[in-house]
Amino acid sequence: MTARFAGRVVLVTGGGSGIGRAAARAFAREGAAVVVAGRGAGPLERTVRLIADEGGTASAVTADVSSSGDVARLVATAVERHGGLHVAFNNAGVLEAGPLADMEEDAWHRQLAVNLTGVFLSMKHEIAHMRANGGGVIVNTASNLGAHMRLPFLGAYAASKAAVSALTRAAARECIGSGIRINAISPGPFDTRMSLRPGEAEADRAERVKGALPIGRVGTLDEAAAAVLWLASPEAGFTVGHDLVVDGGATA
């Protein structure tokens, strides 16, 4: 294990489960002080306990990323608690499947509010701090179902995530001159609740994915975290505005 993030303060939204929790733990294992954020206090505290049990440093902040006031408070709290903000992983997201013709407008607006506006607001406040303090690194969570491929009944989710990819590239060009490096990760099916279809068991998902993905399996959370940490690390120092697809060959 290296210490690539020793002395760094890392903010992870959507840090109460899945890829967010895995990335938070991985950042902490590599020396970072981690702030995890999300709407539910219980899952966030679970992440903090897991990191503490592994000897790391973490704290939790409840926040709704679709609220500018919440995000401003989140960034300010991270800085107050740990003395700065060097890396942000904007990972919070929601998925509501269904035919577009039957989808309630509220479901459309929720997905855009969290998946897209949440990334915009997070970057807005993170960039303001980083620009005034010598730079930083931002990684956004897009999706292979956004700019890279399409599936039926996921139109709202795909639209929001494709927009995240475009927003990431635009922000990267805009901010690299200020020393802020911005990229995105586009995951495929990983071992998360979001990748399960309604009523589907994990064993059924494994069988479905085995026949659908070239790699023949779902991704592990450690594999997702490793991709995030690489983008955030000095090893990716020349990588700007990239959307890293990590999907077992689904879009190859």
C-alpha positions, -999 to +999 in steps of 0.1 A: +000+000+000+013+034-009+005+068+007-003+088-024-028+109-005-010+115+028-018+150+040-046+154+015-082+162+024-107+143+002-145+149-001-167+120-013-204+126-020-226+095-021-201+081+005-226+060+024-226+030+001-213+014-031-185+030-051-185+061-029-179+040+003-152+019-014-134+050-027-136+067+007-120+037+024-093+035-003-084+072+000-082+068+038-060+037+035-036+058+014-033+085+040-061+110+032-085+126+057-119+118+042-152+136+045-181+115+033-214+132+024-249+121+016-285+124+027-286+096+052-266+099+084-267+062+092-249+049+061-224+077+064-215+069+100-211+032+089-185+044+064-167+065+090-167+035+114-152+012+087-125+037+080-117+042+117-115+004+122-089+004+094-069+031+112-080+059+089-094+094+095-129+103+084-160+123+093-195+126+079-217+155+068-253+151+058-261+171+027-283+171-003-261+178-034-290+193-053-291+222-027-265+249-033-267+259+004-260+223+015-231+220-008-216+253+002-219+242+039-204+208+030-173+223+014-169+248+042-172+221+069-146+199+052-122+228+051-129+238+088-125+202+101-094+193+082-077+225+070-083+223+033-098+205+003-075+188-022-096+161-039-133+158-045-151+127-058-186+138-069-203+105-068-239+110-055-265+096-079-299+081-082-315+059-108-352+055-116-360+032-145-391+032-166-406+040-200-402+077-208-439+080-219-450+067-185-423+084-163-436+109-138-421+143-143-409+143-107-388+112-114-372+130-143-365+161-123-350+141-093-325+123-115-314+156-132-313+174-098-290+148-081-270+134-110-264+166-130-272+197-109-255+180-080-223+176-099-226+212-111-231+226-076-204+204-061-179+216-087-190+252-083-182+253-046-152+230-048-136+250-077-141+283-058-121+269-029-094+251-050-089+281-072-082+303-042-059+277-026-035+265-053-055+240-072-068+205-066-084+174-083-120+166-091-134+132-103-171+130-113-192+099-116-208+096-150-218+062-164-212+039-194-250+043-199-245+080-205-223+091-234-211+055-243-241+032-248-279+031-243-304+008-228-342+011-229-361+024-198-331+043-186-335+075-207-336+100-178-306+084-161-287+082-194-294+118-202-282+130-168-250+110-170-242+120-206-245+156-195-221+149-166-195+137-192-199+169-212-199+191-181-167+174-169-149+181-202-160+217-203-150+223-167-116+206-173-107+230-201-119+259-181-101+251-148-068+234-157-051+268-160-060+274-123-043+241-114-075+222-110-075+188-128-110+174-136-119+140-150-148+115-148-153+078-143-180+059-163-187+027-144-205-003-159-222-029-137-204-031-103-214-049-072-238-023-060-276-022-053-280+002-083-269-025-107-296-049-096-328-049-115-361-047-095-365-079-076-332-094-089-310-114-065-272-110-067-269-146-081-293-138-109-274-106-117-242-126-119-258-150-144-272-122-165-239-103-166-219-134-173-236-137-207-238-099-214-203-086-206-171-096-224-154-100-190-182-122-178-187-108-144-196-076-124-169-054-113-157-054-077-159-022-056-121-023-051-117-021-089-140+009-091-121+026-062-088+019-079-099+037-110-111+067-090-078+069-070-057+067-102-075+096-117-071+116-085-034+106-081-002+123-093+002+093-117-027+108-137-011+143-137-013+147-175-049+134-177-074+162-181-110+161-192-110+123-196-140+101-191-126+068-180-149+039-189-146+010-165-172-015-176-157-049-183-157-044-221-194-035-224-187-006-247-154-019-262 
